[in-house]
Amino acid sequence: VVKGGIWVFTLRGTQRLFSFVRLIILARILAPADFGLMGIALLTMAALNTFSQTGFQTALIQKKEDIKSYLDAAWTVTIIRGIILFLILYFIAPYAATFFKSPKALSIIKVIGFSFLIQAFTNIGVVYFQKELEFNKQFIYQFTGTIADFVVAVSAAVILRNVWALVYGLLAGNAARLIVSYLIHPYRPHLSFDFGKAKELFGFGKWILGSSILIFLITQGY
């Protein structure tokens, strides 16, 4: 437990350090308006993500019995959710851009939606890292994305000098985690919808959805 705590502390510390350094570097290259555009896209994405939480990952981690029979059902629902959210974000992008009075945010919102697809296909087996307290593997999985985001965002900023550096960095981070999730865990998920298993997970996940919505509304000042 102590060793796991050290890994968690190290992960949070390194992520914050890299995020801070990344922000300092990008702030010297990009304009404040670029961060504003990215903020609009992220807020729109976060709203969709929050109001559609399944809570499956938390349910799988907290289940005391063997969860292997639940993994494929959870992965399948996650993929379906990712595709739906991608399509919703794509089609509401014009309305979001109009709402925020920022036409330039339109294309950014559409492209950033690919994050939903990338994250959806992540190996569901990574839930074992937290369930079995393998925080060293959780560190590798998470921090690889942090590094990819940092390198791509900074490199793209030097070349492009616009908001797309932030977008490419985010997508690169998600893509890196997707790849690593299959490299460091042997489980190979398959598309298989089991209504009974999904319903059981939803039973727990509804509480996660409720708390996520409440936290979102509080943090966003509504």
C-alpha distance (Angstrom), angle and dihedral (degrees) to the residues before:
residue distance angle dihedral
V1 . . .
V2 3.81 . .
K3 3.80 90.8 .
G4 3.80 89.9 49.4
G5 3.78 90.3 50.7
I6 3.79 90.2 53.4
W7 3.81 90.9 53.1
V8 3.81 91.7 49.0
F9 3.80 91.3 48.6
T10 3.81 90.8 47.4
L11 3.81 92.0 49.7
R12 3.79 93.7 50.5
G13 3.78 92.2 44.6
T14 3.80 95.7 49.4
Q15 3.80 92.9 43.9
R16 3.79 91.7 52.4
L17 3.79 91.5 45.6
F18 3.80 93.3 51.1
S19 3.80 91.5 44.1
F20 3.80 90.4 51.7
V21 3.81 94.1 48.0
R22 3.81 90.2 44.3
L23 3.80 90.9 52.4
I24 3.80 92.8 49.7
I25 3.81 92.5 50.1
L26 3.80 95.2 44.6
A27 3.81 92.6 45.3
R28 3.79 88.3 60.8
I29 3.80 92.7 51.3
L30 3.80 106.6 33.3
A31 3.79 130.5 57.4
P32 3.82 122.1 -112.5
A33 3.81 87.8 -114.2
D34 3.80 89.4 63.1
F35 3.79 91.3 59.0
G36 3.80 88.9 46.7
L37 3.80 92.1 54.9
M38 3.79 91.3 48.1
G39 3.79 89.5 48.3
I40 3.80 91.2 55.6
A41 3.80 91.5 50.7
L42 3.80 93.1 46.8
L43 3.80 92.8 47.8
T44 3.80 91.5 51.6
M45 3.79 90.6 47.8
A46 3.80 92.8 45.9
A47 3.80 91.9 52.6
L48 3.81 92.0 54.3
N49 3.78 91.9 44.0
T50 3.80 93.4 49.7
F51 3.80 96.5 48.0
S52 3.82 91.7 50.8
Q53 3.80 102.3 45.4
T54 3.81 113.1 145.9
G55 3.79 97.1 -170.5
F56 3.80 88.8 -144.7
Q57 3.78 95.8 135.2
T58 3.79 93.1 52.6
A59 3.80 90.4 45.6
L60 3.80 91.7 52.2
I61 3.79 92.6 47.5
Q62 3.80 93.5 50.4
K63 3.80 97.6 43.4
K64 3.79 109.6 108.9
E65 3.80 96.6 -156.2
D66 3.80 126.7 70.0
I67 3.81 108.9 -66.8
K68 3.80 100.0 -166.3
S69 3.81 92.8 102.5
Y70 3.82 89.3 55.9
L71 3.80 98.6 49.4
D72 3.81 100.6 83.0
A73 3.81 92.9 46.3
A74 3.81 90.7 49.9
W75 3.81 92.3 46.7
T76 3.82 92.4 48.6
V77 3.81 93.4 50.5
T78 3.81 89.7 46.2
I79 3.81 90.9 54.5
I80 3.81 92.3 48.0
R81 3.80 89.4 49.2
G82 3.82 91.3 48.8
I83 3.80 93.0 51.8
I84 3.80 92.5 47.5
L85 3.81 93.0 48.3
F86 3.81 91.1 48.1
L87 3.81 90.9 53.3
I88 3.80 93.5 44.4
L89 3.80 92.1 49.8
Y90 3.80 91.1 47.6
F91 3.80 93.4 52.7
I92 3.81 97.7 40.9
A93 3.81 92.3 47.2
P94 3.84 93.4 95.4
Y95 3.81 91.0 51.1
A96 3.80 92.4 47.0
A97 3.80 91.1 49.8
T98 3.80 89.9 49.5
F99 3.81 92.1 47.1
F100 3.80 91.7 53.2
K101 3.82 90.5 40.4
S102 3.79 90.0 -125.7
P103 3.83 114.5 122.9
K104 3.81 90.4 177.9
A105 3.80 89.6 64.8
L106 3.82 92.1 64.5
S107 3.80 99.1 85.1
I108 3.80 91.9 37.6
I109 3.80 92.3 55.8
K110 3.80 90.8 49.1
V111 3.80 94.8 50.0
I112 3.78 95.7 42.4
G113 3.79 87.4 59.3
F114 3.80 88.4 77.1
S115 3.80 85.1 78.0
F116 3.80 87.8 74.1
L117 3.80 90.9 56.4
I118 3.80 95.3 44.7
Q119 3.79 94.0 48.2
A120 3.80 92.1 45.5
F121 3.81 93.0 61.1
T122 3.82 94.2 49.9
N123 3.80 112.8 126.7
I124 3.81 106.4 -90.6
G125 3.80 87.1 -148.9
V126 3.81 90.0 82.3
V127 3.82 88.3 82.0
Y128 3.80 86.1 78.2
F129 3.80 90.3 67.6
Q130 3.79 90.6 69.9
K131 3.79 96.6 29.7
E132 3.82 92.5 54.8
L133 3.83 94.1 33.9
E134 3.80 93.3 -115.7
F135 3.78 91.6 151.4
N136 3.80 93.2 158.0
K137 3.82 88.1 66.7
Q138 3.80 90.6 42.6
F139 3.80 87.1 54.9
I140 3.81 92.0 53.0
Y141 3.80 91.9 46.1
Q142 3.81 95.6 49.7
F143 3.79 100.5 34.5
T144 3.81 93.4 51.1
G145 3.79 87.4 64.0
T146 3.79 91.3 48.1
I147 3.80 91.0 53.4
A148 3.82 93.0 46.7
D149 3.81 91.7 49.4
F150 3.81 91.0 48.6
V151 3.81 96.2 48.3
V152 3.81 96.8 42.6
A153 3.82 95.7 42.5
V154 3.80 94.3 49.0
S155 3.82 93.8 42.7
A156 3.80 92.4 47.6
A157 3.80 91.1 46.5
V158 3.80 91.3 55.6
I159 3.80 90.6 50.3
L160 3.81 103.6 34.8
R161 3.80 102.6 23.8
N162 3.79 93.3 -157.1
V163 3.80 142.8 92.0
W164 3.80 93.4 -78.6
A165 3.79 88.9 77.5
L166 3.81 87.9 67.7
V167 3.80 91.9 46.9
Y168 3.81 94.1 49.7
G169 3.78 90.6 46.3
L170 3.80 92.1 54.3
L171 3.80 93.2 47.7
A172 3.81 91.6 46.2
G173 3.79 90.9 52.9
N174 3.79 91.7 51.4
A175 3.80 92.1 45.6
A176 3.80 91.6 50.4
R177 3.80 91.5 53.0
L178 3.80 90.1 47.8
I179 3.81 92.0 54.8
V180 3.79 94.9 42.6
S181 3.81 91.8 49.1
Y182 3.80 88.7 66.9
L183 3.79 94.7 40.8
I184 3.79 98.2 54.6
H185 3.81 101.6 36.2
P186 3.82 123.1 55.5
Y187 3.80 97.3 -151.0
R188 3.80 114.1 111.3
P189 3.81 113.2 -161.3
H190 3.79 123.6 -147.4
L191 3.78 132.1 -159.0
S192 3.79 104.4 -99.3
F193 3.78 124.1 142.0
D194 3.80 113.9 -152.9
F195 3.81 107.0 -179.5
G196 3.79 93.2 -163.9
K197 3.80 94.0 52.9
A198 3.81 92.5 43.2
K199 3.81 91.6 49.5
E200 3.80 90.8 51.5
L201 3.80 91.3 51.6
F202 3.80 91.1 46.0
G203 3.79 88.5 54.9
F204 3.79 89.2 65.1
G205 3.78 95.8 33.3
K206 3.81 95.0 61.3
W207 3.81 88.7 73.6
I208 3.80 90.3 52.0
L209 3.81 89.2 50.6
G210 3.79 91.8 51.8
S211 3.80 94.4 49.0
S212 3.82 91.8 44.8
I213 3.80 91.9 53.8
L214 3.80 91.7 47.4
I215 3.81 92.6 49.6
F216 3.82 91.3 47.0
L217 3.80 92.8 51.5
I218 3.80 92.2 47.3
T219 3.81 95.9 46.7
Q220 3.80 93.2 45.2
G221 3.79 91.3 50.8
Y222 3.79 99.1 -118.0
